[in-house]
Amino acid sequence: MKPLIGIIGQSDHPRNRLFLDRTHVENVAAAGGVPAVFNADSSPEEVLEHVDGILLIEGPDVHPHFYGEDPSSSIKYVDVERDELEIELVKRAVEKGVPVFGVCRGMQVINVALGGTLYQDINEIPKAIKHDWELKLIGPSQRVHGVRIKMNSRLYEILKDELNVEGTNEVHVRVNSFHHQAVKRVGEGIRPVAYAVDGLIEAIEGTGEYEGFILGVQWQPEYLPEMRRLYEAFVMAAANYRARKMELEEIEIEARVREKLEGDIREGQGESHRSSETSDSLHDTSQT
């Protein structure tokens, strides 16, 4: 069976709707996964019981409460219920080895869930270039600035066949990155692997401290043809996780069946022994 990929949709509270960019759904399906959309009031246990991978997508600002700060005037809008679910999902997923892929806000959620912090607004950063482009005005596929990807990274290994390598340590690509918040202090078990020219972190990935696939990018890969490889790698990791999970479940089932059979045999032997003792007792009585 194809791996099931859980995506948390964005709640439209005034209209009682749940929505997301269907391009994510299309990319997951094209990569061989089955997308399943959950809302913010889902329980982490319920989601992780069913899915083989977690895709965290764009959305509102992560509330600063989750990294120990009060909100500044630069915070735009938040969804604390979604924050709580996604942060808990990341924590539990990395412990279980469930693959996690974060896009835009999703990358920031991964970082916060693993103990990192965020710049509440990029204007806090001296000499920052423009990152907060108005998406509605320029469109989602505009490559608004460049990033440097480290060549000793999983991110590079995934994308290398699609990239033109010009150096020995880093490769430069242009991306569609639209955001006003950014990773500040990096969380535990992850490392930065791509940067904008101003030094802002544009991608993170797992260091190996946690088992499984952990990747986050600040740009919108669903709109860039060469970035389809990220969805393919993520869905493949989810398929591998599913295969391991099913194998462990089969081993557990076999162990339970074997234990039951052994118990039935022991119980049968006990009944036979008791029956034999009863027969001997009756035989002895008849002789007296």
C-alpha positions as a printed Julia matrix, in Angstrom:
288×3 Matrix{Float64}:
   0.0     0.0     0.0
   1.05    3.6    -0.59
   2.22    5.62    2.42
  -0.34    7.91    4.05
   0.88   11.5     4.43
  -0.78   13.62    7.1
  -1.22   17.34    6.38
  -2.65   19.82    8.88
  -5.01   22.21    7.14
  -5.62   25.83    8.11
  -8.84   26.66    9.91
 -11.0    29.5     8.63
 -12.82   30.08   11.89
 -15.33   32.79   10.78
 -16.55   30.6     7.9
 -16.12   27.23    9.66
 -13.88   25.93    6.86
 -10.64   23.98    6.55
  -8.36   24.81    3.62
  -4.89   24.32    2.17
  -3.06   24.87   -1.12
  -3.96   21.84   -3.23
  -0.5    21.97   -4.86
   0.83   20.16   -1.78
  -1.78   17.44   -2.24
  -0.88   17.12   -5.92
   2.86   16.88   -5.19
   2.35   14.21   -2.53
   0.13   12.19   -4.87
   2.57   12.57   -7.78
   5.38   11.3    -5.53
   3.4     8.15   -4.72
   1.8     9.1    -1.41
  -1.81    9.33   -0.27
  -2.54   12.76    1.25
  -4.81   12.92    4.29
  -5.85   16.31    5.68
  -6.45   16.77    9.42
  -7.81   19.77   11.27
  -6.28   21.46   14.29
  -8.51   19.73   16.85
  -7.23   16.28   15.88
  -5.28   14.45   18.57
  -1.57   13.77   17.96
  -2.09   10.12   18.93
  -4.87    9.7    16.37
  -2.84   11.3    13.58
   0.33    9.31   14.26
  -1.61    6.06   14.63
  -2.61    6.28   10.97
   0.01    8.25    9.02
   3.46    7.31    7.7
   4.72   10.88    7.3
   3.88   14.42    8.44
   3.86   17.38    6.01
   3.76   20.78    7.73
   2.82   23.62    5.41
   2.59   27.41    5.32
   0.23   29.36    7.54
   0.07   31.95   10.33
   2.9    33.02   12.62
   3.94   30.56   15.31
   2.89   32.16   18.6
   6.04   33.33   20.47
   4.7    31.73   23.65
   5.99   28.41   22.33
   9.58   29.62   22.36
   9.38   31.61   25.59
   8.61   35.13   24.33
   5.71   37.57   24.41
   4.29   38.68   21.06
   5.71   41.87   19.59
   3.71   44.33   17.5
   5.13   42.69   14.35
   3.14   39.47   14.84
   0.45   39.31   12.16
  -1.99   36.53   13.03
  -1.76   33.22   14.88
  -3.59   29.92   15.33
  -2.58   28.61   18.76
  -4.65   25.44   18.37
  -2.75   24.53   15.2
   0.57   25.45   16.88
  -0.16   23.08   19.76
  -1.05   20.18   17.48
   1.84   20.57   15.06
   4.48   21.11   17.75
   3.32   18.01   19.62
   3.2    16.06   16.35
   6.81   16.94   15.58
   8.0    15.95   19.06
   6.27   12.57   18.91
   7.09   11.94   15.25
  10.84   12.41   15.68
  10.79   10.08   18.71
   9.01    7.39   16.68
  11.06    7.94   13.52
   8.07    9.17   11.48
   9.35   11.31    8.54
   8.65   15.05    8.88
   8.83   17.59    6.05
   8.26   21.29    6.81
   7.52   24.0     4.24
   7.74   27.72    5.13
   5.94   27.96    8.51
   6.4    24.18    8.71
  10.17   24.61    8.95
   9.7    27.11   11.78
   7.37   24.71   13.62
  10.0    21.94   13.44
  12.6    24.3    14.88
  10.37   25.49   17.74
   9.2    21.95   18.55
  12.83   20.87   18.97
  13.69   23.74   21.3
  14.69   26.47   18.86
  13.54   30.08   18.62
  12.41   32.46   15.87
  12.9    36.05   14.86
   9.4    37.45   15.31
  10.15   39.7    12.35
  13.13   39.85    9.98
  13.41   43.59   10.64
  15.16   42.53   13.86
  18.1    41.4    11.69
  20.66   44.05   10.68
  21.17   44.32    6.91
  18.48   41.75    6.16
  17.4    41.6     2.52
  13.71   41.64    1.64
  11.99   38.37    2.51
   8.43   39.47    3.23
   7.16   39.74   -0.34
   3.42   40.11   -0.85
   2.57   36.7    -2.28
  -0.79   37.8    -3.66
   0.87   40.48   -5.77
   3.83   38.62   -7.25
   2.61   35.01   -7.44
   3.95   31.88   -5.7
   6.52   30.79   -8.31
   8.62   33.98   -8.37
  12.27   33.3    -7.45
  12.79   36.38   -5.32
  16.25   35.68   -3.88
  19.1    33.19   -3.84
  20.15   30.63   -1.23
  23.4    28.76   -0.6
  22.94   25.03    0.0
  25.67   23.12    1.8
  26.94   20.26   -0.31
  27.52   18.01    2.72
  23.78   17.84    3.4
  20.87   15.55    2.76
  19.13   18.49    1.07
  21.9    18.69   -1.5
  21.93   14.91   -2.04
  18.21   15.02   -2.8
  18.47   17.94   -5.23
  21.95   17.49   -6.75
  20.75   16.01  -10.06
  18.61   19.12  -10.57
  21.28   21.68   -9.63
  24.2    23.32  -11.41
  27.16   22.91   -9.08
  29.6    25.84   -9.28
  31.69   25.43   -6.11
  33.19   22.82   -3.86
  31.36   23.52   -0.6
  28.09   25.2    -1.55
  25.67   25.48   -4.45
  23.6    28.57   -5.22
  19.95   28.42   -6.29
  17.15   30.97   -6.55
  13.96   30.25   -4.66
  10.45   31.54   -4.01
  10.84   32.41   -0.34
   8.15   34.65    1.21
   8.19   35.16    4.98
   8.54   37.77    7.71
   9.69   35.37   10.45
  12.77   33.14   10.46
  14.78   30.62   12.45
  16.89   32.3    15.14
  18.4    29.73   17.51
  18.44   26.27   15.96
  16.73   23.46   17.87
  18.23   20.19   19.13
  19.0    17.42   16.67
  18.79   19.63   13.57
  21.24   21.85   11.7
  21.04   24.67    9.13
  21.94   23.6     5.6
  20.91   26.58    3.43
  21.25   30.35    3.88
  20.17   33.57    2.2
  22.86   36.13    1.34
  22.15   37.98    4.61
  22.86   34.83    6.62
  19.24   34.01    7.33
  18.63   30.25    7.64
  16.58   28.95    4.72
  16.7    25.17    5.33
  17.23   22.76    8.22
  17.58   19.0     8.48
  18.11   16.26   11.07
  21.63   15.62   12.28
  21.18   11.91   12.91
  20.44   12.35   16.61
  16.87   11.35   15.79
  16.06    8.33   13.68
  14.25    9.15   10.45
  13.74   11.9     7.89
  13.59   15.51    9.18
  13.74   18.33    6.61
  12.48   21.9     6.5
  12.75   24.57    3.8
  11.72   28.21    4.09
  10.68   28.51    0.45
   7.66   27.03   -1.4
   8.99   23.89   -3.16
   5.55   22.88   -4.42
   5.78   25.58   -7.11
   9.32   24.86   -8.39
   9.76   21.94  -10.82
  13.22   20.94   -9.61
  11.97   20.81   -6.01
   9.63   17.89   -6.72
  12.57   15.76   -5.6
  11.92   16.91   -2.02
   8.42   15.42   -2.07
   9.74   12.26   -3.7
  12.43   11.81   -1.04
   9.92   12.53    1.73
   7.32   10.09    0.4
  10.01    7.43   -0.12
  11.08    7.88    3.51
   7.42    7.52    4.53
   7.12    4.32    2.46
  10.21    2.91    4.18
   8.77    3.83    7.57
   5.51    2.1     6.68
   7.38   -1.04    5.59
   9.34   -1.14    8.86
   6.17   -0.55   10.88
   4.33   -3.38    9.11
   7.3    -5.7     9.58
   7.37   -4.98   13.31
   3.6    -5.49   13.51
   3.95   -8.88   11.79
   6.71   -9.9    14.21
   4.52   -8.83   17.13
   1.52  -10.77   15.79
   3.66  -13.88   15.23
   5.01  -13.59   18.77
   1.49  -13.34   20.21
   0.29  -16.32   18.16
   3.34  -18.36   19.21
   2.8   -17.42   22.85
  -0.85  -18.46   22.64
   0.0   -21.78   20.98
   2.64  -22.51   23.6
   0.11  -21.64   26.32
  -2.49  -23.93   24.75
   0.08  -26.76   24.58
   1.06  -26.27   28.22
  -2.59  -26.16   29.23
  -3.27  -29.33   27.2
  -0.35  -31.12   28.8
  -1.61  -30.06   32.21
  -5.08  -31.45   31.49
  -3.55  -34.73   30.26
  -1.42  -35.0    33.4
  -4.4   -34.36   35.67
  -6.5   -36.89   33.75
  -3.75  -39.48   34.14
  -3.54  -38.89   37.88
  -7.31  -39.28   38.24
  -7.25  -42.54   36.3
  -4.47  -43.97   38.48
  -6.33  -42.96   41.63
  -9.5   -44.75   40.53
  -7.5   -47.85   39.62
  -5.86  -47.97   43.05
  -9.22  -47.61   44.81
 -10.68  -50.58   43.0
  -7.81  -52.77   44.27
  -8.47  -52.16   47.99
